Amino acid sequence: MRVALIQLNASDLPDENLPTVLGYIQEASDQGAQFILTPEVTNCISSNRDHQLSVFAYEEDDPTLKAIQAQAKSLSVWVSVGSLGLKTDDPDGRFANRSFLIS
């Protein structure tokens, strides 16, 4: 089995990070990787809670997760998403930092 580890300098804009991540996943698959790992907070790195609130989505609506799931299926690869920053319904307003294993 060939494995690929993606290194990424994620910005605080998920819409800008997504094409980069998908490109790296495609490149890894093109080079024969069957299991591809992305870093923690693949979608957005920001310490500004107001900004996070404006760009994070709930798990079921997260465009990064949906796009990686679709690409993994299309390429027939496994992807371990180190984590994504996500909104929650937590009463104190905390965000989730959740990992995903996609087949």
C-alpha positions in Angstrom: 0.0 0.0 0.0 1.2 3.5 -0.8 0.5 6.2 1.7 0.7 10.0 1.2 0.9 12.7 3.9 -0.2 16.1 2.8 1.5 19.1 4.3 -0.5 22.3 4.1 -0.2 25.9 5.2 -3.9 26.5 5.7 -5.1 30.0 5.8 -8.2 31.3 7.6 -10.3 31.1 4.5 -11.8 27.6 3.9 -12.9 28.4 0.4 -9.3 29.1 -0.5 -7.9 26.1 1.2 -10.3 23.6 -0.3 -8.9 23.7 -3.9 -5.4 23.3 -2.6 -6.4 20.2 -0.5 -8.3 18.6 -3.4 -5.3 19.2 -5.7 -2.9 17.5 -3.2 -5.3 14.6 -2.8 -5.5 14.3 -6.6 -1.7 14.4 -7.0 -1.3 11.8 -4.3 -3.8 9.5 -5.9 -2.1 10.1 -9.3 1.1 8.9 -7.8 -0.5 5.7 -6.5 -1.4 6.6 -2.9 -4.3 4.6 -1.6 -4.4 6.1 1.9 -4.0 9.9 2.1 -3.7 12.0 5.3 -4.4 15.7 5.7 -3.2 17.8 8.6 -5.2 19.1 11.6 -7.6 21.9 10.9 -7.4 21.3 7.2 -10.2 23.8 6.5 -9.2 26.9 8.5 -6.6 28.1 11.0 -7.7 31.2 12.9 -7.6 32.3 16.5 -10.3 34.9 15.9 -13.6 33.4 17.2 -15.7 35.9 15.3 -14.0 34.9 12.1 -14.4 31.2 12.9 -18.1 31.8 13.5 -18.4 33.4 10.1 -16.5 30.6 8.1 -17.1 27.4 10.0 -20.1 25.2 9.2 -21.9 22.4 10.9 -20.6 18.9 10.1 -23.6 18.1 7.9 -23.1 21.3 5.8 -19.3 21.6 5.7 -18.2 22.1 2.1 -14.7 20.8 2.8 -15.9 17.5 4.2 -18.5 17.0 1.4 -15.8 17.7 -1.3 -13.2 15.4 0.3 -15.9 12.7 0.6 -16.8 13.0 -3.0 -13.2 13.0 -4.2 -12.3 10.0 -2.1 -15.2 8.1 -3.6 -14.3 9.2 -7.1 -10.7 8.2 -6.7 -11.4 5.0 -4.7 -9.0 6.1 -2.0 -9.1 6.4 1.8 -8.6 9.8 3.3 -7.8 10.6 6.9 -8.7 14.2 7.5 -6.5 15.3 10.5 -9.4 17.5 11.6 -11.8 20.2 10.5 -13.0 23.1 12.6 -16.8 22.8 12.8 -19.7 24.6 14.5 -21.6 22.8 17.2 -24.8 23.3 19.1 -22.9 23.4 22.3 -24.6 25.9 24.7 -21.2 27.6 25.4 -20.6 28.2 21.7 -17.5 25.9 21.5 -16.3 24.7 18.1 -15.4 21.1 17.4 -12.0 20.0 16.1 -13.1 16.7 14.5 -11.2 14.1 12.6 -12.7 11.9 9.8 -11.7 8.7 8.1 -13.3 8.5 4.7 -13.4 5.5 2.4 
